[in-house]
Structures are given as C-alpha cells and as structure tokens.
Amino acid sequence: MGWLYDLSVTINSGKHEYKIRIRGHLDHHWHAWFEGWTITELENGETLLTNSKADQSSIHGALNKIRDLNLALLSVTRGK
C-alpha cells in the first residue's frame, strides 16, 4: 500500500505577527541571537519578542534559544 496524503490541507499565505513573552530582560549581548525579532523590554520585567515575517522554522529557532538560555517562557501568540 502507498502513503496516504491529506489533500484537504490549505496553505495560509496571510501574514501574521508572532509574539513570544518571556520572564526577565535579556542582556544586550543576547539580542544578536534573535535576529529578525523585535525585542521590547516591558516595565513589568518581562521581554516581548515580535516578528511579523516569522515562519515555523524561525519560531522554533527562537523557542530553542529561549530554552538554551534557560529563560521562562510565558506565552506564544499569533495575531493578524
């Protein structure tokens, strides 16, 4: 038997803004690790990473870097 493919999958070509919120502020020397992401240090002590051009690979890359830096991930959201 051959492989079964789901032909009902649709590709979303619309642009979305992705936001990743982490606890604490990043030291500035780590900012280069998040190329393509806008880094905003919030007054409440959290950091917000935003990217309106992110694909799945860059999102997973940012999440891996957050893990590697042992940062507390608070949320990941996708907006329009």
N, C-alpha and C positions, 0 to 999 in steps of 0.2 A: 504494500500500500504506500501511496505517496503522502507527502506532507499536506496538511490541511491549512488553508490560508483564510483569514477573515477579511473578505473583500469589503466589509462594511466600515472599515476604519477610515476616518476622514482626517485630512491634514489641515490643521488650523494655521492659516497664513497670516492671521492678525497679529499685531504687536501687543505685547503685554509688558507691564512693569513688574518686576520681581523685587520683593523686599525681604531682606533677612535681618532679623533683630537679634543682637547678642548682648549678654550682660557684660558691662565694663567698657572701657575705652581701649582701643588699640594703640600701642606705642607707634609713633610715626614711622619707624623703620619697617613695620609690617605692612604699611599701606601699599608698597610695591607688589606684595603678594596678591593683592586684589585688583589687579589691572582690569580696567573696564567697568569697575564698580565705583559708584559714588559713595564715599564714606562720610557719614554725618554723626558727629558725637552729640548725643542728646543730653539735655540738662539733668535728666533723671539718672545719669550714669550709664546709660545703655548706648550702643552703637547701632546705627541703621545703615545697612548696605543696600543700595538700589541699583538696578540695571534694567533698562528698557530694551536692550538688544540681546539679552542672555538666551542661550539655547540650553538644552538639557545638560550638555557636557560642561558648560561654564558654571551652571548652578551646582552640579555635583562637585566640580573642582573647588568652588568656594566653600561648600559644606565640608569637604575633606580638609581644607586648610583650617577651617574653624575647629574641626576635630583635632588636627595635628597641633594646634596652638593651645589645646585644652581649654577652649572658651565655652561658656554656657550658651547654647543655642536656645533662644526664647521663642522664635516663630519664623516661619517662611510663608509668605503670602504672594499671590499673583493677582494683580489688578488689571484694569483695562487702560 
